[in-house]
Amino acid sequence: MFLDHPTLTATNSLTEPDRIERLTRVYGYVVALADVAGKPTFIEKVSQLHDHKGTLIVFWHDAPTEEEKVYFTQAWASKMGDGSTNVEHEV
């Protein structure tokens, strides 16, 4: 079992707690995509997810591949996420 999950933060999370819940759903979606793709160490690369006013910012321990970036875009654009493709990556 993996215990070092990324930190989930959001702008205005105290007044809009649903933003953290949304990040939890998106994180699960992304991890499932990586699992299906056969990338079991993917989860160890992600440091933090932050929702900044509808833009998902993904912080990485290690540089992601283009495929790994797409997992977040797909999840954020889904009904689990924000419904947009506003995703930024920081290493």
N, C-alpha and C positions, 0 to 999 in steps of 0.2 A: 504494500500500500504506500502511495506517495503522500507525504505530509507537508511538503514545502510548496504549497500552492501560492500563486501570485497574490499580492495585495490588491484589493479592489477599492478604488476611491472615486469620488464624483464631486463635481462642483455643486454646491447647494445640497449636499446629501442629507443635511439635518432637516431641511424643510421639504425635500423631495426624496424620501427614502426609497421610492420605487426605482431610482437610478441604480442603486446598489443591487437590487433584486434583478434588474435587467442585465447588469454585468455578470451576475452569477449564472443566469441562463445562457448568455453568450459564451461564457467560459466553458460551460458544459458542452455546448454545441461544437465549439472549436476542438476541444479535447476528443470528442467523438469522431470528428472528421479526421483528425490526426491518427486516431486509433484504427479506423477503417483503412487508412492509407498505409498502415504498417509502420508508423513512426512513433515507437514507444518512448523515445527520449525527448520528443518535442516538448513535452510539458516542463522539462527542466530548463528550457531556454527562456521562458517567459517570467519576467520579474514583477510586473505590475500592469493592471488595466485601469485606465482612468476615463471617465465620461466627462468631457468638458463641453457642456452645453450642446450635447448631441453629436459631438465628435469623439470617436473612440481613439484614445491614445494608448498604444501598446509599447511598453518598455521591455527591452530584452536584455538578458545577461550576455547572450551570444547573438551574432548577426543571423537573422532569419533568411531562409531561402524565399524565392518568389512564391513558391507553392505554399509555404507556411503563412506568408502575408495574405494570400488569397483566402485561407481559412477564416481569418478575421473579417475580411470584407464580406464574405458570404454570410457569416453569422450575423454581423451587424446589419446587413441589408435584409435579413429575414424578419419574420414576425416575432422572433425571440429578441431581436435587437431594436434598433432605432428605425429601421426601414430605409436607411440611407447608406451610401458608400463612403461616408466621411470617416476615414480611418487614417491615422498617422502612426508611424513607427519610429521609435527612438532606441538606439543601441547604447 
